[in-house]
Amino acid sequence: EMNSLLSLNLQSAVVFPNKISTEQQSLMLVKRLLAVAVSCITYLRGIFPESAYGTRYMDDVCVKILREDKNCPGSTQLVKWMLGCYDALQKKYLQHDCFCLQTITECYHFKFKYTHNGPLLDFGSKNKRSDSTISCADTRKASVLLIRKIYVLMQNLSPLPSDVCLTMKLFYYDEVTPSDYQPPGFKEGECEGMIFEGEPMYLNVGEVPTPFHMLKVKVTTEKQRMENVDKSILKHGERNVPVQVLRGDRDDPEE
């Protein structure tokens, strides 16, 4: 059942709706985009073998989509985590998803806001557009641009060590999340923060708005891994802030 649940979302991961007129349509798109982004990151960083991925297209961009592979327990575990993220996301509890490699040499932050009837109405977007002016074309363009930027960034980062360990931490909107809530595949965290090895550099990769949601993607990596990256691909997103402990939004270097 788990495999069919995720494949239902992932097989159609690159199909954009003609119109995003309901919250359910928006939620499905955000789930698909999260799946594509996480799949691309793990594929391009060489975390799982080729057999753990299928191939799809997002417009003219070829993307690799993670799937369960009985010969690769790690990919099965990540599929379970993704389903847990989906559960928290549709309940409007999920604020911040940290997807980390090593202890911690790279961290991928997926931040979620709910723009209708959610805990926070203002995401603080630079564009300051009202929800009603976000068209499906805007969402589609931003989605493709986000995946393109992830591809370019992943292909330019220095290789990871051979003994990579992958973890995922979820942060919730405390004011709406039950104190005993944990989605499937997750347990109560032992500490709020994550210790980052080396000197971190913060990158704003992109954001995707819909009339009902906002997804932001940021990457924290060791500064030395960024030496070969063309900074123009991320425009003015790079940040060099010497913060050694990463927490939720409260200590975000940008916000």
HELIX and SHEET records of a PDB file:
HELIX    1   1 MET A    2  GLN A   11  1                                  10    
HELIX    2   2 GLU A   23  LEU A   44  1                                  22    
HELIX    3   3 GLU A   50  ALA A   52  5                                   3    
HELIX    4   4 PRO A   73  GLN A   90  1                                  18    
HELIX    5   5 ASP A  131  THR A  133  5                                   3    
HELIX    6   6 CYS A  136  ASN A  156  1                                  21    
HELIX    7   7 LYS A  223  MET A  226  5                                   4    
HELIX    8   8 LYS A  231  LEU A  234  5                                   4    
HELIX    9   9 ASP A  249  ASP A  251  5                                   3    
SHEET    1   A 2 TYR A  53  MET A  58  0                                        
SHEET    2   A 2 VAL A  61  LEU A  66 -1                                        
SHEET    1   B 6 LEU A 166  TYR A 172  0                                        
SHEET    2   B 6 LEU A  94  LEU A 101 -1                                        
SHEET    3   B 6 GLU A 106  TYR A 114 -1                                        
SHEET    4   B 6 HIS A 213  GLU A 222 -1                                        
SHEET    5   B 6 PRO A 200  PRO A 209 -1                                        
SHEET    6   B 6 GLU A 238  ARG A 239 -1                                        
SHEET    1   C 2 MET A 194  ILE A 195  0                                        
SHEET    2   C 2 VAL A 245  LEU A 246 -1                                        
END                                                                             
